[in-house]
Amino acid sequence: MGIDMDSWQAIASLVIFVGVLVVIIGEWVHLTIAAYLGAMLLIGLNILTLPEAISYIGRSHATLGLFFGVMVMVRAFEPTKVFEYLATQMIILAKGQGKRLLLGIVAITTPICAVLPNATTVMLLAPLIPPMAEELNVNFVPLLILMVFVANSAGLLTLVGDPATFIVGDAINIRFLDYLMKLSLGGVIAVLTITLILPWLFPKIWNRQLDDLEHLPRPQINHPRTLVIGSLIVAFVLIFFVIGEALPIPVSPATVALTGAGLCLLLTQHTKIDSVQNILRDVDWSTLIFFMSTFVMIGALEKTGVISNASRVLAFILGQNIALGAIVLMVLIGLISSLIPNIPLVVAMVPLLKEYVVNVGLAPAEVLSPDFTGQFPPEVLPLFYAMMYGATLGGNGTLVGASSNIVAAGISEQHGRRISFRGFLRYGLPVTVLQLFTVGIYLVVRFIVFKG
């Protein structure tokens, strides 16, 4: 009876998850409503109890705290008109050329995403995009989508650029410098792939030329004193994003962002440039609720064994063939992480991949210990590298593939345009296929042919 109940719950969890995805793809209801009702259905069917659901949300408190904190900070600066001012300066620097603007977005986003989480970078930079697009008289949605592609791809440049790379890197005890020497080139190839196809991906914007730059609106910065103090708060936040976790008493990025949000709220209340009620009302609650609901649905797939069973099937098919395994894993994880946010996917897959290499006799049983600090056998490492690349690049595939995509969709909606699932897919599918192909060639040549 217990087995039947377990299998019934696993089937129900999978059906609900797939059902929610179908509703989102079909765009029958808003993605937040679909995910929220899916999570509530799991609780209603007692597949998860309410405390269990909350505990799965709690596991991802760092992501939610980080997003909330940055959203509050960005919104607190709106009355100063700093985003409109910077957007105008970027148009002038680009000399009104669409191609320069597209390349500028790549150039600005790439280095920031090498050191900051990609969704955080999108939250900080995306408010520049709508006013820029307005001045060029083009749709801002493709520009936001480009920023997301670059942010997700540049996350591969360093060990800390994307949560998925960090989780896998930590699991195999790879050092920051080793990552730079071995894996960063994959991130460079991913960013170059996007850069080279810009004229084909966004032809209308690429060919756009604004001749009369003199008549651009010249927004003036309001409340300059407040902005100076606010800039110091932002500088403090960015510095601690980078060094916080290395301090004697570690400070997580979420704690830093929430502290920054509190200081910004204090500043706006003291200077009376806006009210706390207005700022908190304008936080993108829709995006936060979508993430919470998704964490609950992934939790149900994890609890009922759907994810672990899928991985065991994969191990059975692959056997000891590391070369085939790396290629299949990269493509498969790439496809799955287009539909499932990559953080929970990687968290679930890492222990199962460790089990697989032990079960097929390619690694000693010690690697399964949480306290293992040694080196993994070099021959199994391509599997873990494939997972890093696949999970990160797969996020470019669909609107729900990565946290930065959802953040961009929320910002777009706040500016009056909705990024549809199909609209994103039109750009995301070719980009993901091309990136998995180009980075996959690097993976095979460097780590399998030459065993680098």
N, C-alpha and C positions, 0 to 999 in steps of 0.2 A: 504493500500500500504506500509506504514511504517513497519507494522508487518512482511509483506512478505519480505521486504528488510532486516530486522533484522534477520529473520530466514534463509534467503539465505546466509547472511554473516556468521552466526554461523555454518551452514553446510559446507560452503566453508573453513572456518578456520579449522574445525575439519578434513575435507578431506585432506587439505594440510599438517596438522600436522601428521596425520596417514600416508599419502603418504611419507613424509620425513623419518619417522621411518621405513617404509617398505624398502625404498631404502637403508637406513643405515644397516638394518638387512640383506638384500640381498647382501650388499657390492658391489653394481653396480657402485657407485661412492664414492669418499672420503666423509666422514661424514661432513666435513666443507663445501664442495661444495653443498651437499644436503641441509644442514640447510640454507646456504646463499641464494640459489635459492628459497627455500620455503619462506624465509622472503621477498625477492624481489617480489615474486608472490603476496603475501598479499598486498604489497604496489601498485603493478601494477593493482590489482583488486579494489583498493581504499577501501579495508577493513580497512586498516590503512593508514593514510597519512604519508608522510615522517617525518614531525615534531612529530607525535604521536609515530612512530617507534623509533625515536631518544630519545624521552622522556622515553620510556620503557627501552631502553639501559641505559639512564641516571639514572633511579631508581636503577640500579645495578652497578653504578659507583664504589662503594666501593669494590666489588668483582673484577672488572676489574683492578682497580688501584693496589690492593693488589697483584694480579697475575703478572702484568707487573713489579712492583717494585722488587718482589722476583726473577723473571726470569732474570732481568738485574743483580742483585747481584750475583746469582749463576753463570751466564755466565762470569762475570768480574773476578771470581777466577780461571777459567779454566787454564790460562797460568801458574799458580803456581804449578799445578799437585797435589794439596792437596787431590782431590777426589780419584785419583789412589793410593796415599800413604795410606790414611785411609782405602781404600778397602783392600789393602794388609795386613794391621795390623789386620783387622777383620778376614781375612782368617787364619792368624797365631793364633789369640786368639781362634778361633773355632777349632784349631788343624787340619784343613783340612777336618773336618767332616761336611757333608751336613746338618745333623740333627741339629748340634749346630748352623750352620749358619741360618737356618730357625727359630730356637728358638731365636737367637740373633736379628733377624729382628723384631720379636714380642716384645722382651724385650726393644729394643731401641725406636720403634715407639710408643708403648702404652703410656708411661709417657709424651712424648712430645705432643701427640695429646690430652691429658687431659687438656692442657693449651693453645695450639695453634690451629688455624683452621686446619682441616685435610689436605686440599689441599696445604696449606702453608708448612706443615710438609713434604708432599710428594715432593714438589719442592726442599726442602732443603736436603732431604735424598736420593731421587731417583738417583742422579748422582753417588752415591757410588755403585749402583747395577750392571751396565754393566761391570765395570772392575773386580768386585768380581767374577761374573759369568764366565768371560773369564778365570780367573786364575783357577777356578774349572772345566773349560771345560764343562759348562752346559749352556742351554738357559736362558738368563736373564729375558725373558718375564714372566714366572711363579713367579719369585722372585718379580718383580714389582707388579704383581697382588696381591701377598700375602701382600705386604706393603700397598696397597690400602685397602684391606679387613680389616686389623688391624687398619689403620687410621680411616676408617669410623666407625668401631665398637667402638674404644676407644673414639670417639667423644661423646659417651653417658656417659662417666665417670664423667664429670662435666657439669655444666650449660653452660659453654663457649666453650666446646670442639667441638661443631658442630653448624653452624648457625641455623639449623632447631630446635635444642633443645632450643637455646637461644630465638628464635622468639616465640615459644609456651610458654616457661617458663615466658617470659616477659608479655605475654598476660594474664596469670592466676596469675601473681604477686607472683610467687614462689621465695623464697630467695635461695641464693647460698648454704647455710648450709642445708636448708630443702631438696634441690635437692640431696645433698650428702647422707643424711640420708635415703631418700625414693627411689630414682631412680638410683643411681650410681651402685647398685648391678646388675641391668639389663645390664649395660655396661660391668661389670666384667664377667657376664655369656656369653655375646656375644663374648668377647675376648677368654675366656676359650673354647668355642665351636670350634672356629677356631684352637686353639692350639691342642686340642685333636684329630682333624681329619687331622693334617699335614701329618702323614705317608701315609694316604690314598689319600690325595689331591695331594701331590707332591712326589710320591714314588721314582722316579729316583734321585731327589736331596736329599731326606732324606737318601737314602742308599749310597750316593756318599762319597768316602773316598780318600783323597789326601795324599799319604804316603810321597812323597818327597817334604817337605816344604822348604828344603834348596835351591832348584833351582827355587823358585818363583822369578819372576822379582821384583827387589827392586827399585821402582821409587823414585827419589830424589825430594825433594821440591825445586822448583825454586823460586827466588825472596822472600826469607824469610822475609826481612824487610817489603816489601809490604803486605805480608800475616799477619804479626803482626798487622799492622795498620788496614787492612781489618777485622781482627778478632775483633778489638775494635768496628768497625762500626756494625758488625753483633751482638755483645753483646748489643750494644746500641739499635738496632732494636728489639731484642728478649725481652729485659727488658721493652721497651715501648709497645710492643705487649700486655704484661701482665698488665702493670699499666696505660697505656696511657689514657684509657677511664675513669679511676677513678680520674684523676688529676682535680684540680680546673677549668682549661681550658682543656676540654677533647680533646685528640688527637686520631683520629681513626687509626686502624691498616693499612688502605690504605695509610693514610698520612705518617705514620712511614715508610712503605715499599718504598714509592716513594722518601722520603727523603734519606733513605739508598741507593737507586739506584743512586740518584744524587751524593752522596758522593763517591760511588764506581766508577762512571764514572770519577769524578774529580781525584780520586786516580790513576786510570789506565792511564789517560792522563798525569798526572804529572810524573809518574814513567816510562811511555812509554813501559809498558809490553804488551799493546795491543792498538788498535785504537778504538775510540768511534764508528766509522762506522761498524767495525767488530762485536762489541758487540751487537749493535742495529740490525744489519742484522740477527744475530743468535737468536734473541728473537723468541719464538714460537708463531708467529702471527697467525698460523692456529688455535691453541687452543683459542686464544682471539676472533677471528672472529666467531668461532663456538658458543662461549658463547653469543656474541652479537646477533647472528642470532636466537639462542634459546630463548633469552629474548623477541625478537620481536614476535616470534610465540606464546609464552605463553601469551604475552600481547594481541594478537588477540583473543585467547581463553577466556581471562578475559573480554575484551571489549565487545565481542559478547554474553557473558552470558553462555558460554558452561560449565565453571567450576561451576558457582553458581547453574545452573539447575541440574547438576549431584549431587551436595550436597543436594539439596532439595528432589530429588528422594530418596537418602539415608535416610534422616530424616523421610520421609513418610513410608519407609519400616521398620525402626527400632522402631518407636514409643518411648515408655518410657523404653524399656528394655536396661538398662545400661550394664549389663553383656554381652548380645549378641552384643550390639552396640560396646563395647570395642574390642571384638574379631574380629568382622566383619571389624571395622575401621582399626585395626592394619594390618590385612591381605590385605584389599583393598588398604590402603595407601601404604603398602609395595609393592604391585604389581604396582600401578600407579607410585610410585617414582622410580621404576626400569626403567621406560620409560620417565619420566619427571624429570628434576633436582629438588631436594627436596626443595630448597629455595623458588622459586616462587610458588610451590605447597602448601607449608605450609602457605605462606603469603595469598594465596587465601582462604585456608580452615579454618584458625583460625576464622575470623569473621562469617563464615557460620556455624561453629560448635557452636559458641556463640548464634547465632540466633536460631539454632535448640534447644538448652537446654532451651531457653526462651520460644519458641513457644510451646514446649510440657509440659511446666509448671514446669520444674525442677530447674529453676534459676530465680531470679527477673530481671526485665527489666534493672535495673541499670548497670548490667554487660556489657551491650552493649555500654555504654559510654566510649569514649577513655580515659577519666580522672578517670575511676573507679580504686581505689587503694585497695579495700577491698578484702576479701577472697571469693572464689567461694564455693558453697555448696559442702561438701566433696564427696557426692554421684556422682557428675558429673565429678570429677577429673580423674577417670580412662579413660574416653574418650580422654582427652587431653594427658594423659600419653601414651595411645595407639597410638595417632598420632605421638608423639615424637619418640617412638620406631620404628613404621612402616616406617616413613619417612627416618630415619637415616639408618636402616638396609636394607631397600629396595634398597638403593643406591648401595649395593653390587651385585645386580642382573644382571645388564647389563652394557655395556661400557658407556652408556649415563646417567646412574642413578645418578651419583654424580660428583661434580666438580673435586675431586681428581682422579677419573677414567680417565677423559679427559686429565688432566695434565700428568698422567703417560703414557697415549697413545702418547702424544706429545713428551715426553722425549724419549720414546722407538723408535719413528720414527726418532728422531734426531740421535740415535745411530744405525740406519740401520735396525731396525726390526719393523714391523707394528703389533700392537695388533688388531686382527680382532674381529668383533662383536661376531662371533660364538665361537672363541677361548676363549674370556672372559666369554661368557655365559656358556661354559663347566665347568668352575670353579664356576662362580657366582651363577648359579641356585641352585646347592646343598647347597652351603654355606648359601644363603638367606633363603631357605626353612628350614634348620636346625636351623638357628638363630631365625627366626620368631617363630618356634616351642618352642625352649628352653626358650627364653625371654617371649614368650606368656604365658607359664606355670607360670613363675614368676609373670607376670602381674595379671593373674587370681587368683593365690593363695594369693598374698600379698594384692591386692587392692579390690578384689571382694569377695573371700571366707572369708578372715580375716579382710577386710575393713581397711587396714593399713594406 
